[in-house]
Amino acid sequence: MTPLAADRARYDRATAHLDAPLAVVDLDAFDANADDLVRRAGGKPIRVASKSVRCRALLERVLARDGFAGIMSFTLDESLWLARAGFDDVLLAYPSADRSGFAELAADPKLAAAVTVMVDDAAQLELIDRSRAGGKEEIRVCLELDTALRLLGGRVRIGARRSPLREPAQLAELARSIARRPGFRLVGLMAYEGHVAGVGDSLAGRPLRSRAIRLMQAAARRELAERRAAVVRAVRAVTPDLEFVNGGGTGSVQHTAAEDAVTEIAAGSGLYVPRLFDNYTSFTGRPAALFAQPVVRRPGVGVVTVLGGGYPASGAAGADRLPVPYLPEGLRYDPQEGPGEVQTPLLGSPADDLLIGDKVWFRHAKAGELCERFDTLHLIEGDRVTGTAPTYRGEGRTFL
């Protein structure tokens, strides 16, 4: 029996009493992935990206492990919810225009001490001030650095369009503006290099593109390390007691951790290891989060149909944003249909061994987005379900 066949047998045994559709997290794989992230971080703490987990119980599980500290959240509403639940170090990774959320933050000492918000424009500070509704608490803020690689005099840009702040002087000027402004305290700096951390550099069957990606990423790491260090020096000249400098992502943990200017690493997808993280030379994780759909039809030889399964991930539309049939090995989509909202035909010789009611196991393209489809994660250890945990959705929370 191959390792994947053994995994299928374990998952089928563990969930034999459960009807699909369902989602599981293999805790042995989850913990092993956490250990690998810590190893790659080389002693620097890892801040867990909540959007890649979206389950409070699993956030608590990983934060109880050595090497992890703090959460990187994705909305202000989520940040306040987590802080009210007892998480005491929540960095909001994106600017917000949630005026009622800012009013709540400014009025509550516990929340204001636990949550740090992201800014990259003085206009965001103005919005926060207008939203206070009489609240007097000091707001903790973090600046974000644009990490994109620019080539040919800026005519070519590689990287996400995030912060407008790129040069040391720009960040230092906003830091001075914050220092002069009552009601705010600058505590951190963040720089997410998604074109390194979130882009695989070993694409199956595409050696030339893979080499081009590796060359791009090597150049991006060199350029960013130099610029990030200069930015940190410039900001610390204004705010010497800066608490943290956050960088990285699952695909770049060890590279970012090697920079002296960086004090902590952000990662989250590396805990679940969705399919977009299969194509890296720097690490190999174990798929930990899966979902199963039931076989409901057998239309013909070499074909089965499962219920639902059309769960595309965010980003530019393409085949890489689709979940993939994982177990049993050898199934593929019908190119005329793909994964559907209510039914998904699957082709391949393994289909002939599947019976009505059997489970087909899938991997989602991106990590936490799977939890927007399921209320509950069934937690597997070995070949048993040893617990369940509600997702954000299962707790009635849909933040975006």
N, C-alpha and C positions, 0 to 999 in steps of 0.2 A: 504494500500500500504506500503510495506517495505521501509526502507530508501534507499536501493540500487535500488529498483524499481522506487522510486521517483527521484533518481539521473539520472537513465536512461531516464525517461520521460523529465527531464530538458535538458539533453544533446541532445536528439532527437529533442525537440522543438527548441533549440538554433541553431541547425545546419540543420534544415529542408530544408533550401535554398541552402545548400552546398552538393556537391557530395563527397562521400568517394572514395578512402582513404583520410583521413585527421587526423590531430593531434590537440588536444586542451589542454589548461591549464585552470583549474578551479581556478580563481583568489581568490575566497573566501577561498578555501582549501589551496592554496599557501600562502596566508597571515596568515591564522591560523597556518600553519606549521612553518612559520617564527616566529610568536609570541611564539610558543612552544620551538623553539630552543633558543630564547633569554631567556626565563624563565629558561630553563635547564642550560644555561651558567652562571647564577648567577652573572651577572654584568661584566663578561669578554667579550670583543668584539669577534665577530665571523667573521673570514675571509672566504669569500664565495669561494668554490671550483668550478671554472668555468667549469670543465669537466662534472660536474653534472647538469649544466644549459644550456650551449651552446646557449645562446640567449642574445644579448646585452641589449635589452629592459628589460628583466627580471632581469639581473644583476643590471641594474640601479634602477629598482623598489625595489629590496631588500636592496641595499646599501643606499637607501634614508631613510630606517627605522632605528630607534634607535636600537643600539645593534649590528649593522653590520659595519665592517670597513675593506676594502681591499679585494683583490682578490688573490686566489691561482690558478695559471694557470698551463697548462700542456705541452706547448711547447714554445720555445723562440720566434718563429714566431708569435704565438698567443699573447704572452706577449707584443711584440713590437706593434702589431696591436691595442691591448687594450690601451696601453699607448698613442699611437698617437690619439686614439679616446677620450682621456681625463681622463681615469682612472689613478690616480696618485700614487697608491700603489699596485703593482703587484708582488707577490712572485711566481717565477717559481719553482714548486714542484719537478722537475726532472732534473738531469744533462742533458746538451745539447752538441751536437757536430756540431752545426749549425754555421759554420765559418763566413758566410756572415752576419748572425744575430748578432754575436758578433762584427763584424766590424761596423755595423750600431749602435749598442749600445755604443761602445767606441767612436764614432764620434759625438754623439748627447747629449748635456747636459740635455735636457728635458727627453729623454729616460733613460739615466743613473741615473737620480734622481728618476725615477718612478719604475724601474724594479730591482728586486733582484734575482740573479741566485743561483742555488743550486750546491754545490760542496761537495764531500766526498773523494777526492783524489787529491794530488798535480799535477797529470798528467792533470787534468781538468784545473787547473790554467795555466799550460803550453800551452794547446790548446787555451785558451782564449788569452793569450799573443801573440801567433803566428798568431791569427786571427785579431788582431787590425787594421792592414792595415794603420798604422799611427795615428789612433784615440788615444787620450790622456785622455779621461774621466775616472774617477775612477769608477771601477765596484763594485757594492754592492753585497756581497755574503752571503750565509746562509749555515751553516753546517747541515747535516742530521745525526741523531742518529739511529742506528739499534735498533728496539724495540722488536725483537723476544724473546720469552720465550724459554730458553734452559733448558732442564732437563737431568737427568742421566749423569751429567758430560759433557753436550754438545752433547751427542749422539742423543738426540731428540730435534728437533727445531720446534717451532710452531710460525708461522708468516711469512710475506712476505720477500723475499730475496731482500733487498734494499741496504742500506748503509753498507760498511765494517767497519764503525766506531762504536764501541760498548762500550768501556771502557773510563772513564774520561780522562785518560792519552793520549789516541789516539786522542780524539777531541781537547784537549789542545795543543798537538803537532802541529796539522794542524792549529789551531788558531794562534800559534806562527809563523808558516810558512807564513801565510797570513799577519800578522803584519809586518814581515820583508820584504814583497814583495811590491815594489812600484806599484801603479795602482789598488790596491784592498782595500776594507774596509769590515771587517766582521761586519755584523749588526744583524744577527739572528741565531737561532737554531731551527730546526724542528725535530719532532719525531712523526711519524704516526703509531699508534697501530692498524693496520688493523685487527688483529686477535681478537680484542675486539670491535672496532668500526664498523667493516663490517661483523661480523658473528652473525646471530641471535641465541638467547639462549632459544627459546621456539618453538621447531619444532613440528608441529601438528602430533600426533600419535607416537611420538618418545620420551617418557618421560625420558628414561635412557640416551639417547644421549644428550638431552637438559640439564639434570643435569650435565653430564660430561663437557659440554661446559661452564656452569655457574661456575663450580669448576675451570676449566682451566682459565677462564677469571678473576676470583677473584685472583688467584695466579699471573696471568700476571700483573694485575693492581698493586698489592703490590710490585712485583719485579721492575716494570718499574718506579713507583713513587720514590722509593728509588734511583734507578740508575740514573734517569733523574735529580733528585735534585743534585746528586753528579757531574754529567756532567755539569750542569749549573754553579755550584760553580767553577769547574775547568776552564771552558771557561771564566767566568766573571773575574777570577783572571788574565787572559791574556788580556781580552777586557772588562773593567768595564762598558763601555757605550753601551753594547749590547742592541739593540732596542726592540727585541721581542723574546719570546720563544713560538713556536707554537706546539700545540698537538691536539690529539683527532680526531674526526670524528662523523658523525651523531649518531652512536650507542653508543658513550661513552661520549657525551658532558658533562653531569653533573659530571661524575667521573673524567675526566681530568681537568675540571674547578676547582675542589676541591684542586688540587695540587698548593701549593704556588709558585713553580718554574715556572709554566706555566702562560704566560701573555695573550695569545689569543687562541681561539679554531678554528679549521677548520671544516667546514661542508658545504654540498651542496645537497647531496641526500635527506636529510630530507625536502627539499622544495617541491620536486615532489613526494616523497615517492613511489618509484617503488616497485615491488612485493618482492624483496629480503629484504625489510625492514618491512615486516609484522610480523616477528617472533622474537620480542624483548619484554622482560619483563619490560625494563626501560622506554619505551615510546610507544605511539600509535599515528601515524600520519594519515592524510587524503589523500588518493590518489588524486593528483592534475593534473598529466599529463597522458593523455589517447590517444589512437589512435583508429580510427574506420575503419573497412573494410566493403564493401558492399556485401550483399548476391547476388550471381549471378547464383546459381543453387539450385535445390531441388531434389537431387538424389533419395530420397525415404522417407519413414516414419522415423521420428526422425533424419533426416540428412539434413543439408544445407551446401553449399559450398560458402566460401567468397573468394574474390579476394586477392591474396598475403597473407602477414602476417608473412612470415618466417623471422623474425628479431631476430636472436639469439644475446645474449649479450656476451661480452668478458669474459675470464676466462676458467677454466677447463670445457670441454664439459660435459653437463649433463642436465637433465630435468629442473633444477633450473635456467638455463640460457635462457630458452624459455619464450616468452611472454605468458600470460594466458588470455583465454576468460573471460571477467569480467561481461559484461551486454549484454543480459539478463543473470541472474544467471542460472547455471545448465548446461551450455554447456561445452563440453570437446573435446579434440583432438581424432581423430581416431589413435589408437596406431600403426597402420600399415603405417601411412602417416605423422602424426605430422603436424606442420605448414610448408607450402610450399612456395617456392619463388613466384609462380604465382597463386596457389590456395591452399585453406586449408579447408578440410571437417571438420565439427563440428557435434558432436553427442549429443543427449539428447532431452528430451521431449520439451524444449522450441523451438527447431528447427521447430516444426510443426506450431508454431504461427508466424513464420517469413516469410515475403513475399520477392519476388525478389525486390532488391533495398533497403531493410531495412539495417540499420547499426547494426553491432556487435562491441561492444566496448572491447578493450583489454588494459591490462597493461603490459608495458615492464619490463624486469627483472632488468635492471640497468637504472639509471636516465638519464643522458644527452645523452647516446648513441642513444636514440630514435630520437634525433634531427639530426642524420646522415642520417635518412631516409626521413625526411620531410623538405621542404623549409620554411614552414610557420607554426606558432602556432596560432590557433584561440583562443582568450582570452574570456572566458565565465564568466559572472557575473549573478547569478541567472539563468534565462532561456533565456538569450540573449547573442549573441556574440557582445561584445562591442569594439572589436579591433582586430588587427592582429599584429604579430611581426615576422620578419624574424629570422630563426635560423642562426647559423654560416653558414650552407650549403646554406641557402637562400641568404646570403650575398657573396656567392662565396668563402667561406673559409672552406677548409677541411684540418685541420692541421695534421691529422694522417691518 
